[in-house]
Every structure is written in C-alpha cells, then in structure tokens.
C-alpha cells in the first residue's frame, strides 16, 4: 500500500522531529483531511491546510 506523502515537524524533548503520515495516499481526496503518524507510542495528528 502506498502511503500519504504529507510530513509535519513536531517538537519533542530531544528537538524537532519530522513525521510522515501513515494513512493511504488517497485519504485526502476521499474527504479524510486528518493526517496521522506515530512517534514512538504517541500519535501525531494534523489537518491539511
């Protein structure tokens, strides 16, 4: 499965880290505007602008 190419820089205690959306590549075109990634055990969510 091809994943979404959206990325987000999120702050952590060790500095900023870039995370990549783990949802399918077409989720935005299907109306799901929320991207989602995991940073260790923590979910990182953001919306397309």
Secondary structure, 3 states (H helix, E strand, C coil): CCECCCEEEEEECCEEEEEECCCECCCCCCCCCEEEEEECCEEEEEECC
